[in-house]
Each structure stands twice: as structure tokens, then as C-alpha cells.
């Protein structure tokens, strides 16, 4: 009877731990605004990883063409018509532990470059987005704010 | 003596040519197989908001049956390319306020790639043939058990109704014999 109770308790603990880790990772889900205020990015989960797409642009139209902005700097000519609104610029982030999501990339549509990226949640409404090439020490950090703020 | 030496030398060259030919022949012995996904359903529950709306389709153990039927295994898979992707709406209304569709692939151990795009969707169109990426490398996805096909469809205005697309997606598998 004791063994059975222990088995049930340990199974429950394991289950609770896995649910808790999932919840911890999902804290990043929401709509965020980079420091320059030019865009808003919705972070969502696909499979077990996290992705961020542009859902709003301060200047949605290209001043040169007057048409909605597209990914004109993409190296693949066939994809240069992908609209920036909806563009998934954060890709493939795994929840590491604590307040960090890593293993992902960030795309800069202004130059068509993709950088390695680590996301750190400073508090429930603030993200440090660090883009880098190779080593995290050589990179740049931008601070993103959650659009609909949550309780700290 | 000299003639014998020449014979041996010629034999060596001949042998090298044969080896090289075999290598070249084996390199050229790849076969292509078409893998088609028919009527893949992408659904987004309404109400839907102006901007990008994401729809997903989970593909488990893709290509296993196709390869098996053709007498191959995944180990023989050399390359996977997207050949075409065409979307249609489930009803006769057409794409309505949707003005672009992007198709992406992702999997647990691979980075998401943009595979195809149509922007803009011609007004009134009931079928949309996407332009396929020239560079998208898809082989790694198909070596995994689960692939996510992710569609981002841009809406030009809010709508209450759900959206359902059907897609026919064709891949070309290159396998080594």
C-alpha cells in the first residue's frame, strides 16, 4: 500500500513538474514591442518551441512603392514578396530554464541578416532580446515591452 | 622490358578509369519520387483579426509509406525539394479578405524555413499557386518523426467567420539506389 502511494505521489510530482516547466516557458507568449516602436511582435508556440511574427508595423507601406512592405532583402528572390506584416522574425526558441529562451534566431528585415538570439525575461513585461553572431558576448541587446502588461 | 612497363602502366590507367567510372555511375544512380499531400486542411477559428493568422498542420511519419512502396528507406533519402503548393478555399466564396499566404516548415530539431509564398492573392481567386523557395533545404525535416506545416495568411480586415483552406503540396524526394 505504501509502495503504491509512493508511486502515485512520484508520478504526480513528475507530472506537476512537467506542467510547471511548460507554463514557465509559455510566459513569453503575447504581443511585444521592440524599443524603436516600429513594430509589434506576437510570440506564440508551435510544437514545443516559440516563434514571433510581426503583427503590426508603424509604417506598413514602403515609401518607395506605396505598397505594403515586403521582405525585399531576402537572398532568395522567390521569397522577396513575403509580406513583412506576418513575417516570423523570431524562430525556434526553446525554453531553457528560469527566465531564458535560447537556441533561436532573429531576422533583421532591414538588412536581410539572421542572427543567433537569446531571450531573457527581466520581468513579466520586459524582454531582453540579444542578437549575436557566434558568441553571445559579441552582440546587441534590445529591450522589448509587453503590449498588454501583466501583473509582476 | 620497356613494352612490359608500358603495359603495366596502361593497365594501371585503365584500372583507375574503371574505378572512376564506377564512382561516377554510382553518383548518378539517384532516383526521384514524388510525394504528394492532398487536401491538407488548414483551419483558423473565427473571429479572425486583420493581419497574419497562423494555421498549423502536423505531419507524422511523413514519406515512410511512400518510400516503402518504392522499395526505399529513409536512410537512402538524399534530398527533398518542394515542387509546388496550391491552396484553395473549402467553400465557393474564395479567399475573400485574405491577401497573402506563406507556407513554412518546422520540426523539433530543425530551424523553421520559409518554403513558399503568394502575395498578393489575385482578387476573386479560388485557387492560389504559391511561388516556391529556391533555397529551402527540407531534407532534415523529413528525417524526423513529426513535421509542422505552418501557414500564415494575412487578412486585410477583421472577420467573424472561421477560415478553412485546403492545400495540395508536392515534394520531390531524391533517393540513392
Interface residues (C-beta under 8 A of the other chain):
Chain A: X44 X46 X47 X48 X49 X51 X53 X54 X55 X56 X70 X75 X76 X77 X78 X79 X81 X82 X83 X85 X86 X88 X91 X92 X105
Chain B: X51 X52 X54 X56 X100 X102 X104 X106 X107 X108 X111 X112 X114 X117 X119 X131 X132 X133 X134 X135 X136 X146 X148 X150 X152 X154
